[in-house]
């Protein structure tokens, strides 16, 4: 077995035994989306990118985005984690609304419902001459 693999396995066994590794635990969450940038028309047969602003990401990791085509609709879900090693002052820092770039699957021409966790649903209009991306406006405070 290569030396590098042995070192990784040894470190993993030490962590499993509790020697020298923190007691950090995390729980997966599905944060709600606050606003979504959806182009009026999307270019068919290629991946497109849209932006989603989380509703409130208080004390969680920066979200990632999954978009899948299922039963004729695109389902968009944000994924994040809340861990027990978070900075204690995070709860007093307001409500971060971070922007996440989401890659949509390549879609044939047509109309597709866009189902977004935590917000209203949208309609994706996929036609020739459409856009391949869209950006949300900056938030002014």
C-alpha positions in Angstrom: 0.0 0.0 0.0 1.5 3.4 -0.9 2.8 5.5 2.0 0.3 8.3 1.4 -2.7 5.9 1.7 -1.3 4.4 4.9 -0.9 7.9 6.4 -4.5 8.9 5.5 -5.8 5.6 7.0 -3.8 6.1 10.2 -5.1 9.7 10.6 -8.6 8.6 10.0 -8.3 5.9 12.7 -7.0 8.4 15.2 -9.9 10.8 14.4 -12.3 7.9 14.8 -10.8 7.2 18.2 -11.1 10.8 19.2 -7.4 11.5 19.5 -6.4 15.0 18.4 -9.6 15.7 16.4 -12.2 18.2 17.4 -15.7 17.3 18.2 -17.2 19.3 15.3 -20.5 18.0 14.1 -22.7 19.5 11.4 -26.3 19.1 10.4 -27.4 19.5 6.8 -30.1 22.0 6.1 -32.1 23.2 3.1 -32.2 27.0 3.4 -35.0 28.9 1.8 -34.3 30.9 -1.3 -35.2 34.6 -1.1 -34.9 35.8 -4.7 -34.1 34.1 -8.0 -32.9 35.6 -11.2 -34.7 33.9 -14.1 -34.1 35.1 -17.7 -37.2 35.8 -19.8 -35.9 33.2 -22.3 -33.2 30.6 -21.9 -31.1 29.2 -24.7 -31.9 25.5 -25.3 -29.6 22.4 -25.3 -26.9 23.9 -23.1 -26.4 24.4 -19.3 -27.5 27.8 -18.1 -26.5 29.6 -14.9 -28.9 31.6 -12.7 -28.3 33.2 -9.4 -30.3 32.6 -6.2 -30.1 34.8 -3.0 -30.7 32.9 0.2 -33.5 34.2 2.4 -31.3 34.2 5.5 -28.2 32.2 6.0 -27.6 32.9 9.7 -24.8 30.9 11.2 -24.6 28.4 8.3 -22.0 27.5 5.7 -22.1 29.1 2.3 -24.9 27.3 0.4 -24.4 25.1 -2.7 -27.1 24.6 -5.3 -28.5 21.5 -7.0 -30.8 21.7 -10.0 -32.3 18.6 -11.5 -34.8 17.8 -14.2 -37.5 15.4 -12.9 -40.9 14.7 -14.4 -40.8 17.7 -16.7 -39.9 20.2 -14.0 -36.6 21.7 -12.8 -36.2 21.3 -9.0 -33.7 23.7 -7.4 -32.5 23.2 -3.9 -30.0 25.0 -1.8 -27.9 23.0 0.6 -25.9 24.2 3.6 -24.7 23.1 7.0 -24.9 24.4 10.5 -22.0 23.2 12.6 -21.3 23.4 16.3 -18.0 25.2 15.9 -19.7 28.4 14.6 -18.5 31.7 15.9 -20.6 32.6 19.0 -21.1 36.2 17.7 -22.7 35.0 14.4 -26.2 35.2 15.9 -25.8 39.0 16.4 -24.5 39.7 12.9 -27.8 40.1 11.1 -29.2 38.0 8.3 -26.7 37.3 5.5 -28.3 36.9 2.1 -25.5 35.3 0.1 -25.8 34.8 -3.6 -25.3 31.3 -5.1 -24.7 30.5 -8.7 -26.9 27.6 -9.9 -26.2 25.6 -13.0 -29.4 24.4 -14.7 -29.4 21.2 -16.7 -29.4 21.5 -20.5 -33.1 21.7 -21.6 -34.8 21.2 -24.9 -37.0 24.0 -26.2 -40.2 24.3 -24.3 -41.6 25.5 -21.0 -40.6 24.0 -17.7 -41.8 24.8 -14.2 -38.9 25.8 -11.9 -39.6 24.6 -8.3 -37.5 26.5 -5.8 -37.4 25.5 -2.1 -38.8 28.3 0.0 -40.1 30.7 -2.7 -42.7 30.9 -5.3 -42.4 28.8 -8.4 -41.2 30.1 -11.8 -41.6 29.2 -15.4 -38.5 28.6 -17.6 -39.2 29.5 -21.2 -36.5 27.7 -23.3 -36.2 28.9 -26.9 -33.6 29.8 -29.5 -32.1 33.2 -29.0 -32.4 33.0 -25.2 -29.8 33.8 -22.6 -27.4 31.4 -20.9 -27.1 33.2 -17.6 -28.6 35.8 -15.4 -27.4 37.9 -12.4 -29.3 39.3 -9.4 -28.9 43.0 -8.7 -26.6 43.9 -5.7 -28.4 44.4 -2.4 -28.1 47.9 -1.0 -28.1 48.3 2.7 
